[in-house]
Amino acid sequence: MVYLNTNQAAQTLYLSLNESRQYFATAFTHYLFILIHEENSTAGEELAQVATIVNENQRITQLTVTTVGLTLPGRYRYEIYGQNSAVNLNPTNAAIVGLCRIGWLDLKSSTIYYDVPNITINDDIIYNGNP
């Protein structure tokens, strides 16, 4: 599961996006990253941005994204499009080469992603006597 914080800029996201390039005849230079929150809403809250590619190789793509303006924590759907524009925010624009990835992520209102349980394990008992 992918986790990001609500209403925070410059967050790092690691995905394997380069593998989708083999399915398109046209090369692309940028990724359009769209977050859509549809929970408890008919219209949904949406944020589109051109993600900053920090590093990309065959295995992993490191992106910098923002969630500024998204204040509701919860599960969001994300769509990532390959495109040849540094400013386009419309997935139907002619600069879009194709859809690279669809997935789910959780926006958290704090940086605690999991609770560490307090587990007490009793010592083992070794019986050395005769039965």
C-alpha positions as CSV (number, residue, x, y, z in Angstrom):
1,M,0.0,0.0,0.0
2,V,1.2,3.5,-0.8
3,Y,0.9,6.1,1.9
4,L,1.1,9.9,1.7
5,N,0.3,12.7,4.2
6,T,-2.6,15.1,3.7
7,N,-2.0,18.7,2.8
8,Q,1.8,18.4,2.4
9,A,4.2,19.4,-0.4
10,A,7.3,17.6,-1.7
11,Q,6.5,14.0,-0.7
12,T,8.5,11.2,-2.2
13,L,6.7,8.4,-4.1
14,Y,8.3,5.2,-5.4
15,L,6.6,3.2,-8.2
16,S,7.6,1.0,-11.0
17,L,6.4,3.2,-13.9
18,N,9.2,2.7,-16.5
19,E,7.9,-0.8,-17.4
20,S,4.8,0.8,-18.9
21,R,6.9,2.6,-21.6
22,Q,7.2,-0.6,-23.6
23,Y,3.5,-0.6,-24.4
24,F,3.5,2.8,-26.1
25,A,4.9,3.6,-29.5
26,T,5.5,7.2,-28.6
27,A,8.1,8.1,-25.9
28,F,7.1,10.5,-23.2
29,T,8.9,12.9,-20.8
30,H,6.6,13.6,-17.9
31,Y,4.0,11.9,-15.7
32,L,0.5,13.3,-15.0
33,F,-0.4,12.2,-11.5
34,I,-4.1,12.5,-10.5
35,L,-5.5,11.7,-7.0
36,I,-9.3,11.1,-6.7
37,H,-11.1,10.8,-3.4
38,E,-14.6,9.4,-3.9
39,E,-15.4,8.2,-0.3
40,N,-18.6,9.6,1.1
41,S,-19.0,11.9,-1.9
42,T,-20.7,11.7,-5.3
43,A,-18.4,14.3,-6.9
44,G,-15.2,13.4,-5.2
45,E,-12.2,15.5,-4.3
46,E,-9.5,15.6,-7.0
47,L,-6.0,16.9,-7.5
48,A,-4.0,16.7,-10.7
49,Q,-0.3,17.6,-11.0
50,V,2.7,17.0,-13.2
51,A,4.9,14.9,-10.9
52,T,8.6,15.7,-10.7
53,I,10.8,12.8,-11.8
54,V,13.7,12.6,-9.3
55,N,15.2,9.4,-10.6
56,E,14.0,6.7,-13.0
57,N,15.5,3.4,-14.1
58,Q,14.1,0.1,-15.3
59,R,13.0,-1.0,-11.8
60,I,11.9,2.1,-9.9
61,T,10.7,5.6,-10.5
62,Q,11.1,8.1,-7.8
63,L,8.6,11.0,-8.0
64,T,8.0,14.1,-5.9
65,V,4.3,14.9,-5.5
66,T,2.1,17.2,-3.4
67,T,-1.1,16.8,-1.6
68,V,-1.6,20.5,-0.8
69,G,-5.3,21.1,-0.9
70,L,-6.3,17.6,0.0
71,T,-7.3,17.7,3.7
72,L,-9.5,14.6,3.9
73,P,-7.6,11.5,5.0
74,G,-8.7,8.2,3.5
75,R,-8.4,6.0,0.5
76,Y,-7.7,7.7,-2.8
77,R,-7.5,6.3,-6.3
78,Y,-4.6,7.4,-8.4
79,E,-4.1,7.5,-12.1
80,I,-0.7,8.1,-13.7
81,Y,-0.5,9.1,-17.4
82,G,2.7,9.4,-19.5
83,Q,2.7,12.7,-21.4
84,N,4.9,15.1,-23.3
85,S,4.0,18.3,-21.5
86,A,5.4,19.9,-18.3
87,V,2.1,21.8,-17.6
88,N,-0.8,19.8,-18.8
89,L,-3.3,18.7,-16.1
90,N,-6.0,17.2,-18.4
91,P,-6.0,13.5,-19.1
92,T,-7.8,14.0,-22.4
93,N,-5.2,16.4,-23.8
94,A,-3.3,15.6,-26.9
95,A,0.0,15.6,-25.0
96,I,-1.1,12.4,-23.2
97,V,0.6,9.3,-24.6
98,G,-1.2,6.8,-22.4
99,L,-2.3,5.5,-19.0
100,C,0.7,4.0,-17.1
101,R,-0.8,3.0,-13.8
102,I,-4.0,2.9,-11.8
103,G,-3.9,2.1,-8.1
104,W,-5.0,3.0,-4.5
105,L,-3.2,4.9,-1.8
106,D,-4.0,6.1,1.7
107,L,-3.8,9.7,2.7
108,K,-3.0,9.9,6.4
109,S,-3.4,13.0,8.6
110,S,-0.2,12.1,10.6
111,T,3.0,10.2,9.9
112,I,2.1,7.2,12.1
113,Y,1.4,4.5,9.5
114,Y,1.1,1.5,11.8
115,D,0.8,0.7,15.5
116,V,3.5,-1.4,17.1
117,P,1.8,-3.9,19.4
118,N,3.1,-4.6,22.9
119,I,3.5,-8.3,22.9
120,T,4.7,-10.3,26.0
121,I,5.9,-13.8,25.3
122,N,6.4,-16.0,28.3
123,D,9.6,-18.0,28.8
124,D,9.7,-21.5,27.5
125,I,9.5,-24.2,30.2
126,I,11.9,-27.1,29.9
127,Y,11.0,-30.2,31.7
128,N,13.9,-32.4,32.7
129,G,12.3,-34.8,35.1
130,N,11.0,-38.3,34.6
131,P,7.4,-38.8,33.6
